Amino acid sequence: MVLRMDSPAPPMKVENWLRGQPLTTFESGKIYIVEFWATWCGPCVAAMPHLIQLQETHKHAGVEVIGIAAAEQAETVEEARTKLETWLNENFSNLNYRIGFDLTGEMNKLWMEASFSVGIPTSFVLDRDGRIAFIGHPGQLNDVLPKVLDGSWRTSDEGKTADSERIAEGKRNTAERDRERALTEPILAKLRPALKAADWAAALSAVNELVAVMPDDINSRVVQVDLLLHKVGDIQNGVPVMRQLVRDAIERNSEVWMAGAMRQLFDPANDNSQFPQAERIAIGKELSAHILKLDPPERGGGPKFLSYGAVAQYHYEIGQKGRAIALVEVALKSLDSAKPIPDELKHDARSGLLQALANYKGQKACHGIQCAFLDTKGQTVSNPIGRKRKPKKR
């Protein structure tokens, strides 16, 4: 049976409550916002300050927010719980709503799967009679919650239409997800162990299959280029694949795709000495121009730390050291002003950017309490996109 508006709320089957007292039943007369989220999900983390505000603003009206972490990523349940607890302490120590943790799959089955909700964050709003009033993105709560509070949402044509459209879209997305899983899971079962074992030939064979069935997946495309150019060293086949990635990135006008391509050619940890240098610089010029047009330095906000490192490296290599330094400094500032992002990503991005800044300036570089030193001894360095690698022996 589909979980939708007017359905009775499913039960709360939660392993552990990390914040607040355990909740097993919903109290009549209260309105609950049950939010499915994860620490690795950027939009989920970005929505948390809004949920904190909603809890504070509407608590006297009987509103209670409940966060359900049912998609944490770790080797074991205990590791996932520990990482989540640490993350909450570091990022939201004064959280004003309950947080439940569940990796048994029960909560996802009862709530997310039953409602055809494919991605997170997803908010379920329960009306005062314990029935579902709304299912959707937390960004919609500002408009919907007042109508739930005054009792008008569930009887409105707007609410009924929105719910019907949500279910239809959810069914389409679920079918597409299931189709993709059927195609990709057998391939990923070969790719993951090959990457782990550094069996680059086997990994390349698997990722070629993956790209054939999912040509619009940027992660697969970038891995394919990386394997060809930097692991297998097949320049003859790698260059055309790189060119196609660049063409597709520009056609899509996607900063994410462009940044992925830029990092393959302008990550200092990659050996691009065999790639045609004139073409490499020409690609860097074109992609940098597009990236800076999409997300210019003078515009506040935006995840510049994800793309500006490679753009800065391009400018540094063509002799524009001052421009490179300025771009890295903008990227570092974007880490502070960006919406909340996972701590590991933030730390790694800052480390790589600081290392680049130290190398460009020829001296120690700091941002807050984190510093990097000029790399002069060939030791392990951090590159502008955050991953740490050891430089190749010369």
C-alpha positions in Angstrom: 0.0 0.0 0.0 1.3 3.4 -1.0 2.1 5.8 1.9 0.6 9.1 1.0 -1.4 12.1 2.3 -4.2 10.9 4.7 -2.3 7.6 5.3 -1.9 6.7 9.0 1.7 7.4 10.1 3.9 4.2 10.1 5.5 3.1 13.4 8.8 4.4 14.6 11.2 1.5 14.6 14.5 3.1 15.5 17.6 1.4 16.8 19.0 4.2 19.0 18.1 7.7 19.9 21.2 9.9 19.9 19.4 13.2 20.8 16.3 13.5 22.9 14.2 10.9 24.6 13.1 7.7 22.7 9.8 8.1 20.8 7.7 5.0 20.1 4.3 6.5 19.5 3.0 9.8 18.2 1.1 12.0 20.6 -2.4 13.0 19.4 -2.8 16.8 19.0 0.9 17.4 18.0 2.4 17.9 14.6 5.5 16.0 13.8 8.1 16.7 11.1 10.0 13.4 10.5 13.1 14.2 8.5 15.2 11.5 6.7 18.8 12.7 6.3 22.5 11.7 6.4 25.8 13.4 7.4 27.2 12.8 3.9 24.2 14.4 2.2 25.0 18.1 1.5 21.4 19.2 1.0 20.4 17.4 4.2 23.1 19.2 6.3 22.2 22.5 4.7 18.5 22.0 5.7 19.4 21.4 9.4 19.6 25.1 10.5 16.2 25.6 8.9 14.7 22.7 10.8 16.3 24.1 14.0 14.5 27.4 13.3 11.2 25.7 12.6 11.4 23.8 15.9 12.1 26.9 17.8 9.5 29.0 16.0 6.6 26.5 16.2 7.2 24.6 19.3 4.4 26.4 21.2 2.0 25.3 18.4 2.8 21.6 19.2 5.3 21.1 16.4 8.2 18.6 16.9 11.0 17.9 14.5 12.5 14.4 14.5 15.7 13.6 12.4 16.1 10.0 11.3 19.6 9.0 10.2 18.9 5.8 8.3 21.5 6.0 5.5 24.9 6.5 7.2 27.9 5.0 5.4 30.4 2.9 7.4 31.9 -0.6 7.6 29.8 -1.5 10.7 26.8 -0.3 12.5 28.9 0.6 15.5 31.3 2.7 13.4 28.4 4.5 11.7 26.8 5.3 15.1 30.1 6.5 16.5 30.8 8.7 13.5 27.3 10.2 13.6 27.6 10.9 17.3 31.0 12.7 16.8 29.6 14.6 13.8 26.7 15.9 15.8 28.9 16.9 18.7 31.2 18.9 16.4 28.6 20.5 14.1 25.3 20.7 16.0 26.1 20.4 19.7 23.0 22.4 20.7 20.6 20.7 18.4 17.0 21.3 19.6 15.3 18.3 18.1 15.5 14.5 18.5 17.8 12.4 16.3 17.1 8.7 15.8 19.7 6.3 14.2 18.6 3.2 12.3 20.6 1.0 9.9 18.4 -2.1 10.1 16.5 -0.9 7.0 13.1 -0.9 8.8 12.6 2.9 8.8 13.5 3.2 5.2 11.1 0.3 4.3 8.2 1.7 6.3 8.6 5.3 5.3 10.8 6.0 2.3 10.1 3.0 0.2 6.4 2.8 1.0 6.0 6.5 -0.1 8.2 6.1 -3.3 10.6 8.6 -1.9 13.9 7.9 -3.6 16.3 10.6 -2.3 17.1 12.5 0.9 16.5 14.9 2.5 12.8 13.9 2.7 10.3 15.4 5.2 7.2 13.7 6.4 4.7 16.0 8.2 2.2 14.3 10.5 -1.0 16.1 11.2 -2.6 16.3 14.7 -4.6 13.1 14.1 -1.5 11.1 13.4 -2.0 11.0 9.6 0.4 12.0 6.9 -0.2 15.6 5.8 2.8 16.1 3.5 5.8 14.3 2.0 8.5 16.2 0.2 11.7 18.3 0.4 12.2 20.3 3.6 12.6 23.4 1.4 8.8 23.3 0.9 8.0 23.4 4.6 7.9 27.2 4.8 4.9 27.2 2.5 3.2 24.0 3.6 3.6 24.0 7.4 1.4 27.1 8.0 -1.4 25.4 6.1 -0.9 22.1 8.0 -1.1 24.2 11.3 -4.4 25.7 10.3 -5.8 22.4 9.1 -6.3 23.5 5.5 -3.6 21.6 3.6 -5.0 18.1 3.5 -8.4 19.2 2.2 -7.0 21.7 -0.4 -6.8 20.9 -4.1 -3.2 22.2 -4.0 -2.3 19.5 -1.4 -4.1 16.7 -3.2 -2.6 17.6 -6.6 0.9 18.0 -5.1 0.7 14.5 -3.5 -0.6 12.8 -6.6 2.2 14.4 -8.7 4.8 13.4 -6.0 3.7 9.7 -6.2 3.7 9.6 -10.0 7.2 11.1 -10.0 8.3 8.8 -7.2 7.1 5.8 -9.2 9.0 6.9 -12.3 12.2 7.6 -10.3 11.9 4.2 -8.4 11.5 2.4 -11.7 14.5 4.2 -13.2 16.6 3.5 -10.1 15.7 -0.2 -10.2 16.6 -0.4 -13.9 19.9 1.3 -13.2 20.7 -1.0 -10.3 19.9 -4.1 -12.4 22.3 -2.8 -15.1 25.1 -1.4 -12.9 25.3 -3.7 -9.8 26.9 -6.6 -11.7 29.4 -4.2 -13.2 30.2 -2.5 -9.9 30.7 -5.9 -8.3 33.7 -6.2 -10.7 34.9 -2.6 -10.6 35.1 -2.1 -6.8 37.5 -5.1 -6.1 39.6 -4.3 -9.2 40.1 -0.7 -8.0 40.9 -1.9 -4.5 43.5 -4.4 -5.8 44.9 -1.8 -8.2 44.1 -4.1 -11.1 43.8 -1.3 -13.6 43.2 -3.4 -16.7 40.2 -5.2 -15.0 39.0 -1.9 -13.6 39.2 -0.2 -17.0 37.2 -3.1 -18.6 34.5 -2.8 -15.9 34.3 1.0 -16.1 34.0 0.9 -19.9 30.9 -1.3 -19.4 29.6 1.1 -16.8 30.0 4.2 -19.1 28.3 2.2 -21.9 25.1 1.8 -19.8 25.4 5.1 -17.9 27.0 7.7 -20.2 25.4 10.5 -18.1 27.1 9.6 -14.9 30.0 12.0 -14.3 31.7 9.9 -11.7 32.0 6.9 -14.1 33.3 9.2 -16.9 36.0 10.7 -14.7 37.1 7.3 -13.4 37.4 6.2 -17.0 39.6 9.1 -18.0 41.7 8.7 -14.8 42.3 5.0 -15.5 43.2 5.6 -19.1 45.5 8.6 -18.6 47.0 8.0 -15.2 46.7 4.3 -14.3 47.0 2.3 -17.5 48.9 5.1 -19.3 47.0 4.5 -22.6 47.4 8.0 -24.1 46.3 6.9 -27.5 42.8 6.0 -26.3 42.8 8.3 -23.3 43.1 11.6 -25.2 40.0 11.0 -27.3 38.0 10.0 -24.2 39.2 13.1 -22.5 38.2 15.3 -25.4 34.7 13.8 -25.4 34.4 14.5 -21.6 35.3 18.1 -22.2 32.8 18.5 -25.1 30.0 17.0 -23.0 30.9 19.2 -20.0 30.7 22.3 -22.1 27.5 21.2 -23.9 25.9 20.6 -20.5 27.2 23.9 -19.2 27.9 22.0 -15.9 30.5 23.3 -13.5 30.6 19.8 -11.9 31.4 18.1 -15.2 33.9 20.9 -16.1 35.6 20.6 -12.7 35.9 16.9 -13.1 37.6 17.2 -16.4 39.9 20.1 -15.2 41.1 18.0 -12.2 42.2 15.2 -14.5 44.5 17.6 -16.4 45.5 20.0 -13.7 45.8 18.0 -10.5 49.6 18.2 -9.6 49.5 14.6 -8.4 48.7 13.3 -11.9 51.4 12.8 -14.4 50.2 14.5 -17.6 53.6 14.7 -19.2 52.5 12.5 -22.1 49.3 14.4 -22.8 49.8 16.9 -25.7 50.8 20.0 -23.8 49.4 22.6 -26.2 46.1 20.8 -26.2 46.1 20.4 -22.4 46.7 24.2 -21.9 44.0 25.0 -24.5 41.5 22.8 -22.6 42.5 24.5 -19.4 41.9 27.9 -20.9 38.5 27.0 -22.2 37.2 25.2 -19.1 38.6 27.8 -16.8 36.7 30.5 -18.7 33.5 28.6 -18.5 33.8 27.8 -14.8 34.7 31.4 -13.8 31.7 32.6 -15.9 29.3 30.2 -14.2 30.6 30.9 -10.7 32.7 34.2 -10.8 35.0 35.1 -7.9 33.1 38.2 -7.1 29.9 36.3 -6.5 29.4 35.2 -3.0 28.4 31.6 -2.1 28.8 28.6 -4.3 31.1 25.6 -3.8 34.2 27.3 -5.4 36.5 25.0 -3.3 35.4 22.1 -5.6 36.5 23.7 -8.9 38.8 26.6 -8.2 41.8 24.5 -7.2 42.3 23.1 -10.7 41.5 26.5 -12.3 44.2 28.0 -10.1 46.7 25.4 -11.1 46.1 26.1 -14.8 46.7 29.8 -14.2 49.9 29.0 -12.2 51.2 26.8 -15.0 50.8 29.5 -17.6 52.7 32.0 -15.5 49.8 33.9 -13.8 50.9 33.2 -10.3 49.1 36.2 -8.8 45.8 35.1 -10.4 46.4 31.5 -9.1 46.9 32.8 -5.6 43.8 35.0 -5.7 41.7 32.1 -6.9 42.9 29.7 -4.1 42.2 32.4 -1.6 38.6 32.8 -2.9 38.2 29.0 -2.7 39.3 29.0 0.9 36.8 31.7 1.8 34.1 29.7 0.1 34.7 26.9 2.5 33.7 29.2 5.4 30.7 30.7 3.7 29.3 27.6 2.0 26.3 25.8 3.4 27.3 23.1 5.9 29.3 20.3 4.3 30.8 17.1 5.6 33.8 17.7 7.9 36.0 15.3 6.1 35.4 17.0 2.7 36.0 20.4 4.2 39.2 19.4 5.9 40.6 17.6 2.8 39.6 20.5 0.5 41.2 23.1 2.9 44.4 20.9 3.1 44.8 20.7 -0.6 44.1 24.4 -1.2 46.5 25.5 1.5 49.2 23.2 0.1 48.7 24.8 -3.4 48.8 28.3 -1.8 52.1 27.5 0.0 53.6 26.2 -3.2 52.5 29.2 -5.2 53.7 31.7 -2.6 56.8 29.8 -1.7 56.1 30.0 2.0 53.9 28.7 4.8 50.2 29.3 4.2 47.5 29.3 6.9 43.7 29.5 7.1 42.4 29.6 10.6 44.4 27.1 12.6 45.2 24.9 9.6 48.5 25.5 7.8 50.6 24.0 5.0 54.3 24.4 4.3 56.1 24.7 1.0 56.8 21.3 -0.4 60.6 21.2 -1.0 61.5 17.6 -0.1 59.3 15.5 -2.4 57.3 14.3 0.6 53.6 13.5 0.5 51.7 16.6 -0.7 48.1 17.6 -0.8 46.8 18.6 -4.2 44.2 21.3 -4.9 41.2 18.9 -4.8 42.0 17.4 -1.5 43.1 13.9 -2.1 46.6 13.0 -0.7 49.0 11.1 -2.9 52.7 10.5 -3.0 54.5 12.1 -5.9 56.0 9.8 -8.5 59.7 9.0 -8.1 61.9 11.0 -10.5 
